[in-house]
Amino acid sequence: MGPKSRGLPETGFTGLEAAIVLIAFVVVASVFAYVVLAAGILFSEESRSTVHQGIREAGSSVTVTGTIYGVSNTPGFIDSVIVPVGLTAGSEPIDFTTVSVRFIGSTHKEIVAQNVPLIDVFPEHGCWSVQERLNANSDLLLDVGEQYVLNVTPEVRTDCKPYRSFAVEIKPAGRAALRVERTVPGSIGKVNLLN
């Protein structure tokens, strides 16, 4: 005779026991999911702040705000490069007395000195100046909404001939440099659009 015939209760899961075990699994899974989710959110916030800090440090705080021109006073050469610059969004003001400029071509590299005075329409050869200040006050701090038009006149102009390429690097102290690369057109006039 089996257990049923003796009147003993059946052993096994009842519906109530199964529900209790299922609820226990759901609670444990919920707690685990909450812990994983909280850790993920904390990690993503730290990652986001690190990314934003990296962007602030790596990105240049200066940007080109208009068209770049080459001015020629010597037939067959660009003598000066005109670069309008302003602040990128969210950047701190820049003291332009601390800015350095380099002229880089395929045949030479040159550090272009600051002109004395710095505010000058026509800088000396081998110098750069702030040719014009738009929406600006009288100080040499490039603020939000202001625009400075730089006149970069390199000493060596071997890369300022037709079809040659060059780069102008504008670097504020303690910040990343803005690199502007251009190619001299095949035909050079007095004022030339540089693409």
C-alpha positions in Angstrom: 0.0 0.0 0.0 1.1 3.5 -0.9 1.1 6.6 1.2 -2.4 7.6 0.0 -3.9 4.5 1.3 -2.7 5.1 4.8 -4.1 8.6 5.0 -0.8 10.4 5.2 -0.5 13.9 3.6 1.4 14.2 0.2 4.9 15.7 0.3 5.8 18.3 -2.3 5.2 21.9 -3.3 1.9 23.4 -2.6 0.8 26.6 -4.3 1.5 28.7 -1.2 5.1 27.4 -0.9 5.7 28.1 -4.6 4.4 31.6 -4.3 6.7 32.3 -1.3 9.8 31.0 -3.1 8.8 33.0 -6.2 8.4 36.2 -4.1 11.8 35.6 -2.4 13.5 35.3 -5.9 11.8 38.5 -7.1 12.9 40.4 -4.0 16.5 39.2 -4.2 16.6 40.0 -8.0 15.1 43.5 -7.3 17.7 44.2 -4.7 20.5 43.0 -7.0 19.1 45.1 -9.9 18.9 48.2 -7.7 22.6 47.8 -6.6 23.8 47.2 -10.1 21.7 50.2 -11.4 22.9 52.5 -8.7 26.6 51.5 -9.3 26.0 52.1 -13.1 24.5 55.5 -12.6 27.4 56.5 -10.2 29.9 55.3 -12.7 28.2 57.1 -15.7 28.1 60.4 -13.8 31.9 60.1 -13.0 32.6 59.2 -16.6 30.5 62.1 -17.9 32.4 64.6 -15.6 35.7 63.1 -16.7 34.7 63.5 -20.4 33.6 67.1 -19.9 36.8 67.9 -18.1 38.8 66.3 -20.9 36.9 68.3 -23.6 37.6 71.5 -21.7 41.3 70.7 -21.5 41.8 69.3 -25.0 39.6 71.6 -27.0 40.9 75.0 -28.0 39.2 77.9 -26.3 39.7 80.0 -29.5 37.8 79.5 -32.7 37.8 81.1 -36.2 34.8 83.4 -36.4 35.0 84.5 -40.1 36.7 84.2 -43.4 40.5 83.9 -43.6 42.3 86.1 -46.1 45.8 86.4 -47.5 47.2 89.8 -48.3 49.9 90.2 -51.0 52.2 93.2 -51.4 54.8 91.1 -53.2 53.9 89.5 -56.6 53.6 85.7 -56.3 53.6 85.6 -52.5 51.1 86.0 -49.6 52.7 88.4 -47.1 50.1 88.4 -44.3 47.4 86.0 -43.2 44.3 87.6 -41.7 42.5 85.4 -39.1 39.4 86.5 -37.2 39.1 84.7 -33.8 36.7 84.6 -30.9 36.0 82.5 -27.8 34.4 79.1 -28.0 31.2 78.6 -26.1 31.8 78.4 -22.3 35.5 79.5 -22.5 37.1 81.9 -20.1 38.4 85.3 -21.4 41.9 85.2 -22.9 44.7 87.7 -22.3 46.1 88.2 -25.8 49.4 89.4 -24.4 50.0 85.7 -23.4 49.1 84.2 -26.8 51.8 82.7 -29.0 51.6 82.1 -32.8 53.4 79.6 -35.0 53.5 79.5 -38.8 54.1 75.9 -40.1 54.7 75.0 -43.7 56.1 72.0 -45.6 59.5 73.6 -45.8 59.8 75.5 -42.5 58.4 76.2 -39.1 58.5 79.6 -37.5 57.5 81.1 -34.2 55.9 84.5 -35.1 56.7 87.1 -32.5 54.2 89.6 -31.0 54.3 92.9 -32.7 55.2 96.0 -30.5 52.6 97.5 -30.2 50.3 94.5 -30.2 47.4 96.5 -31.6 48.6 97.4 -35.1 47.1 97.2 -38.6 50.5 96.3 -40.3 52.9 94.3 -38.1 56.6 94.0 -38.8 57.8 91.0 -40.9 58.1 88.0 -38.5 55.4 89.4 -36.2 51.7 89.2 -35.6 49.3 91.8 -34.3 45.7 92.4 -33.4 44.7 94.3 -36.5 41.1 95.1 -35.4 38.9 94.5 -32.4 35.2 94.1 -33.0 32.5 94.5 -30.2 35.5 94.9 -27.8 36.5 97.2 -25.0 39.9 98.8 -24.7 41.7 96.1 -22.8 43.6 93.1 -24.4 41.3 90.5 -22.9 39.2 88.6 -25.5 35.8 88.3 -23.8 32.6 86.6 -24.7 31.0 88.2 -27.8 34.3 90.0 -28.8 36.2 89.3 -32.0 39.9 89.9 -32.7 41.2 90.1 -36.2 44.8 88.8 -36.2 47.4 89.8 -38.8 50.1 87.1 -39.0 53.1 88.2 -41.1 55.7 85.5 -41.2 59.4 86.2 -41.8 59.9 83.3 -44.2 57.4 83.0 -47.0 58.5 80.0 -48.9 55.2 78.2 -48.1 53.2 81.3 -49.1 53.5 80.6 -52.9 50.7 79.4 -55.1 49.4 75.9 -54.4 51.4 75.6 -51.2 49.8 74.7 -47.9 50.5 76.1 -44.4 49.1 76.2 -40.9 48.8 79.0 -38.4 48.7 77.9 -34.7 47.3 80.3 -32.2 48.0 79.2 -28.6 46.7 81.0 -25.5 48.9 80.3 -22.5 47.8 77.2 -20.6 45.3 76.2 -23.2 45.1 74.1 -26.4 46.2 75.6 -29.7 43.9 76.5 -32.5 45.4 75.2 -35.8 44.2 76.8 -39.0 45.3 75.1 -42.2 45.0 76.8 -45.6 46.2 76.5 -49.2 47.4 79.4 -51.3 45.4 79.8 -54.5 47.0 79.4 -57.9 46.5 83.1 -58.8 47.5 85.7 -56.1 45.9 89.1 -56.1 46.1 91.9 -53.5 43.5 90.2 -51.2 42.9 86.4 -51.5 40.3 84.1 -50.0 42.2 81.2 -48.4 40.4 77.9 -48.3 
